[in-house]
Amino acid sequence: MDPITGFTSTTVEADRTFERAARSVGLEVERHPYPVPGPDGEPLFTAVTRLGSATAPNVVLLLSGVHGVEGFAGSGLQCGLLQSPDIVSLPDGIALVLVHLVNPWGMAWNRREDHENIDVFRNLLYHDAPSDPDPLFDEIDDALDLPHWADPSRSDARRQALVHRHGLPRIVAAVRRGQHHRPKAMTYHGNGRCWATRALHAIVDRDLARVSRAAVIDVHTGFGASGAGLVMSYEPVGTPRYERAQRWMNGDLYTPGADFDIPAHPRPPYAFLGERIPGLEPTALILEFGTEPPDVTRDLFPANAYHHLFGDPRSEAARRVGARYRQFCYPETDEWKRAVWSRGVEVVQRVIAGLGQSAVA
Ligand SMILES: [Zn+2]
């Protein structure tokens, strides 16, 4: 089967492809129902399946859709792996757990955030330890004036003055650092655990309870050259965990913070694995596939947020913005899908091999 048939066009199709492919190779699928439906009333859920031994002491956790609509790439990779399970060889002692659509609502509604405007990636990081927002954040949010984004008499002068005064990198970095105190603003981390964080905790508690080593591959899109897959580690450079990831990737590791679109975080994502499962040693990698240059679509982020937070997400204007935003996150050409597939398989194989070596070392 052509592996790019695993790449779908809707959340419903992605769910169906994932479940069918899993069952066709005799795997069970567990559903975690999402509390609210998709735009056509369709039920949404996160699905989980496991390849390899149920008692393997080492697990690779492959996640899609942490950032909602970015999830088509990771879903395509997961479905392709289920359709062609022989493409990666799993040694004894290593299992591959696929968590399909961590934030299915965002994928269904063309949003990066969940139904409560929470950035799930950042909620996973900061749910128990809120970060301090950038001191510029409120000024930027006030200047953006999201509630009046579509008002024709609205002036962009304040925002332009801020960019002029501080420079675009500083503004983007302040927004990307995120915040806990303005629920109807950009890059909201949430307060406490959002639905997806609770679901992922439940999955980890059950599926990784007796695991000694785990690797996470969390698939995202929207940064880097089109179709290229950058592998990132948020561990501090020079630490044993960072060096291990660097070894696994043969020295080809991208370090967050080098570009203002990908900020470093004060603590690594997926540290919660080690906190929830005593003795578990996690290695977390973010696999980021490039689509278009971020500057081309920079205004899509606030525009999309406006329609969902203050406008009508079902309006024609909202649909137009959502469709363009989705295209930015998921170019959906065969060429792009093939690039994602081949790089995705390569990274999964490298991580399986690396985890295998770590297990015997
Ligand atoms: Zn992302």
Residues whose N, C-alpha, C, O or C-beta is under 5 A from the ligand:
A	BS01	ZN	H67 E70 H220 T221
